[in-house]
Amino acid sequence: MKLTDFSAVAELIKERDYLIGLLIRLSSEARITIKTAMQSSQDLRPDLVERMLPDMKLVIEQAIAVVGEKLAALGVTTEQEAA
C-alpha cells in the first residue's frame, strides 16, 4: 500500500464497518422499521419491509464484498494491514 492510500483505506474501512453493523442490526432486530422524521415508530407497510429484508441483506453483503475488493486493489489483504 502506498503512503498516499492511507486516507482512502481509512474511508473504506469506515464504510465496511458501517455496512457490517447495519447487516448485524438487520439480522438481530425482531422488527425492522423504516420511518421518516414525521413518523413515530410505525411503518406504513410493515409487510413490504418484511418482504424486502432478504434483498436488503443481499445488497449490503454485496456492498461489503465490493469494499473488500477496493481494499485489495489498494494492497490491503488482511485485517492487520487494515488496522
Beta strands, then each sheet from edge to edge (+ up, - down):
end
